[in-house]
């Protein structure tokens, strides 16, 4: 039987700026990967972190004893942050920590410390009863959250409408990528790569590839189609192997479904950080990150002919590939590293805290 999760805390020594406590679940008390990339002198707040540690990983069900042990650890962190006067607790995406802290604060009418969810993302609402019930519950649960930070401007508009929230409850901060991708040696190879699982439109990509002679590697494919000649379909690869595959490619293709939530930024920004020319679907998750014919190519959703034409253009024009890749790399260095992201988030929080 699991014991109550250990709470591992880190407290930097800073001045009287508003204190923000980042809370996350972890398998060990090792420093979070992003922590070493944060320039604390550039932040408008005093950023701290606490890990709720359970070596068995995140519990999958609320019915398990491990879940309630983990929940107790999160509540302890919240109470400690409240007692020491933290301005904010920060959780990521919509994981268990987000729901537990939001639920406790909403249930008991707590507004201190204020709760921010970064990289806020939730599957789109549909007309099924279960989906409508989930959105009704989340609207109640997240009443105490302020703000929710999204990774796309239009995604903020969607959540404001779907949850019937005031627009001021949501904030857009451009997503980030791991700065270590900047230092990986690359080459302008003779093949293309497409990767990712969530809301990928690989059927359109496979239709578009008919008649294209450039080899294509698709990583994360979950469909049942047979691979046409020159196309390699892989259900998954470890990140280091995927990174090596991208490093040797000439083009990265990101075919996405037309969704209102933001999708695709992780692979997109990794490719841009590695200096790759990118073709992506023009959807909410890409329009804030790519400028057509400046940092990449954007094509309409579900349009194999447009996607084929964009790939052929890049494959035949090495100068254009290199120009787009260089511009994309510079954009990442300027706007999409962990330090930029945390500066953007803490700037939002500092304005609200003051």
N, C-alpha and C positions, 0 to 999 in steps of 0.2 A: 504494500500500500504506500502511496506517495505521501511524503510529509508536506507540511505547509511550505510553499516556495520560499526560498531565500530571497531577500531583498538586497541587492547590491547597489550601492549608491556611490556617486562621485560628485565632489563639490569643489569647483575651482574657486580661487580667491580673486574676486572682482569687487568693484566699488558698489555704490548704492543704486545701481540701475535696477529696473524691475526684474524680478527673478522668474525664470521660466524653467519648469522641470519637465524634461522629456521622459515619458514612461513607456516601456516596451517589455514584451515577454521574450525570454531568451533561454537557451539550453545551458549556458554557462555565464559566468560573471565577466568574461572577457570584454574588453572595450569594444563598443559598437564600431563597425568599420568606418562610418562617416565621421566619427568624433575627431580623428586626427587631421581631417581635412577642413575643419572649421577654424576660421580666423576670429577668435573671440574679441580681439581688439576692434574689429570692424562691426560688431553687433551692437544694436541699440539696447540690448537686455543682457542680463547675467544668465547664461544658459548652463544648465546642469542636467544630469541624466540619472535615472534609476532603472535598473533591470529587475524584473520579477523572474527569478530563475527557477526553472523546472527542467531537470536533465532529460525527462521523457518527452519534452516538446509540448506543443500547444494541444490541450484537450479538444477533442472533436465534438463532444456533446455536453450540453448543460446537465445531463442526467448522471454524469460520472462524478465520483468523489473528487477526482483530480481537478475538475472544473471549479468546484466550490473551494478547494484549497487555494487554487490560483486566484479566484475572485477575492478571497480573504486577503491575500497578499497585495492585490491592487488597491483594496479599500484601505489597508494600512498605509500604503504610499500616499493615497489621497488625504487621509487624516493628518499624516505628518506634514505634507505640503501646506495644508490649511493652518496647522498650528504655528508653523514658522513664517507664515505670511507670504507665501509665494503668490505672485500675481497671476500666473498661468500654470496649468498642467497641459502637456502636449502629448497627444497620442497619434499613431499613424494609421492611415486608411480607415477602415471600419472593422478593426479586429476586436477581440474580446475586451482589451483594455478600454477601447473607445465606448463600447456598449455598457460596460460595468460602471465606469466613471460617470458617463452621461446619465445612465439610469439612476444611480444613487443620488446624484445632484438634482435631477428632475424630481425624483420621488420625495426628497426631503426639502425641496425648495432652496438648495444651496447655490449660491452664485460666486462664492470665493473658495478656492482660487477659480478663476475663469478657465474654461476648458476649450482648447483648440484642437481640432482634428486636421492634421495635414495630409495631403494626398487623398482627400476625401473622394471616395468613389463607391458607387452602389449600382447594382444592375438596374436597368431601366424598368420602370413600372409598366405593367400590361393590365389588361382587363380581367385577368383571372382573379378569383376570389382570394387565393393565397397571396398573390402579389399586392393586391389592394390592402389586405390586412397587414402585410409586412410594412408597407409604406405608412399606414396609419400608425402602427406601433413606432416606427422610426421617427415619425413626425413628433410624437409625444416624447420619446426617449431623448431625442436630440434638442429638446426645447432649451436645455441649459447650456448648450454648446454655443460659443461665440468667439471666433468665427470658425467656419468650415473653409479650409483652403483647398482650392481645386487647381488642376493642372491645365485647364483650358478655359478661355473666356466664355465661350458659348455653353460650356458645361455648367458654369455658375447660373446662367439664365435658365437652364433646364431644371436644376434643383430648386431654384426659387419658385418656379411654376409647379413642379411636381409635389413639393412639400408645402407649398403656399407660405414660403418664408419671405421676409423682407430682403431685398437685394443686398442690404448692408450686412446681412449675416454671412455672406459668402465673399471670398476674396480670391483673386487669381494670382498665383505666383508660378512662373515658369519652372518646369520640372528640371531635374539635374541628372548627371551621369557620374560614374566613377572616374576621377581624374587620372587613375592609372591607365585608362584606355589611351590617353594621349601619348604615352611613352612606348607603346607596342609597335615594333617594326612592321611595316606593311609594304605591299607591292600592288601594282595595278594589274591584277591577274586577268585571265581570259575566261572567267566564269562569273556567274551571278549567284547571290545568296538571298534567301527569304527566310525569316525566322519568326517564331512566336506562336502561341496557341489561342489566345483570347480574341474572338471576333475577327479572325483572319478570313479573307475571301480567297481561299486558295483555288476554288473552282474557276473564278475569273482569271487568276494567274495562269492556271494550266491551259485554259482556252486561249489566252493571249500568247502562250509560248509556242503554239503551232506555227511552224515556219521559221522560228528563230533557231539558229544553229548554235548559239552560245550555250554551253552547259549551265544547268541550274540546280542548285542544292536547296531543297525546302526542308527546314528543321522545325518540327512541331506539327507536322501534318497529321490530322486525325480522321481523314476521310477514307473512302474505300476505292477510289479510282486507281487504276493501274498507271504506273509512271510511264509517260511517253518517252521515246528515245531522247537521250541527253538530259533527262531530269531524274534526280536522285531524291527520293522521299524518305525522310527520317522522322520518327515520332518524337525524338528528343536527343539532346546531347548535353553533357556537362558544360558549364559556362566557359571553362578554359578551352575546350575543344571547339565550341561555337566561335569563340573569339579568334582562335587560329584560322578557322574557316573564313570568317569575315576579313581577317587581315590579308589573306591571299586573294580576295575577290576583286573584281573590277567594278561591279555594280551591286548595290543592295536594293532589293525591291520589297516594298511594304504594302501588300494589298489588304485593305481593311473594309469591314462592313460599315455601312452608313449608320452610325450610332450617335446618340446625343451625348453619351458619356465619353470621356477622353480615353483613348486606347492607342497603343503602339509607341508611346514615347520612349520606353526603355530601349527597345531595339533601334529606334530611329536615332536617339541621341548617342548610343554606342557607336553606330555606324558613322555619324557625323564626327564624333570625337576621334575616330580612327582614320579620318580623312577619306571617306568613301562618297562617291556620287550616289545619290538616293533618288529612287522613283517611289512615290507614295500616293495613296488615295487621298483625295481632298475631302477630309472629314473634320469634325470638331477637334479630334486629337492631333491633327497635323498642321492646321492652318496657322496656328500661333508659332510654329517652329520652322516651317519651310516657306520661303518666298520663291514662287515659280520662276525658273530660269536664272535665279540668283544664288540660292543655296541648295537647290534641288529641283526636281520636276514633280508637279502635282497633276493627277489625272482624275476624271470623274469616277464616282463609285460604280461598280458593276459594268465597266466599259472595257471589254477585252481589246477592242481595236485601238483605243486611246492608249492603253497600257502597252500594247505591242509596239505602237509607234514611238512611245517614249523610250522604251528599252532599245529599240533599233537606233534611235537618234544617239543615245549615249554610247552604244557599242561601236558606232561608226565614227564618232567624233571624240578623239582622245583629248583634244584641247578643251572641249566643253566639259568633259569628265573631270579633268584636273582643275578647271576653274571653279566648278560647282563644289568639288571636294574641298578645295582650299578655303572657299568662302564659308562652307559649313563648319570646318574645323575652327576657323576664327570666331564664328558665332558661339560655338561651345566654350571656347576659352574666355569669351567676353561675358556670357550670360547663363551658362548651363552647368556650372560646377557646383559641388556641394556648398562651397562658401557663398556663392551667389544665392543659392536657394535659401540657406539659413538667414542670410542678410535680408532677403525679401520677406520671409516669414516673420522674423523678429521685428522688422520695420512696421509690419501690419500690427503686431501685438503691442509694440511700444506706443503707437498712436492711440490704440484702444485703452491701454493701461493708464495713459496720462489723461 
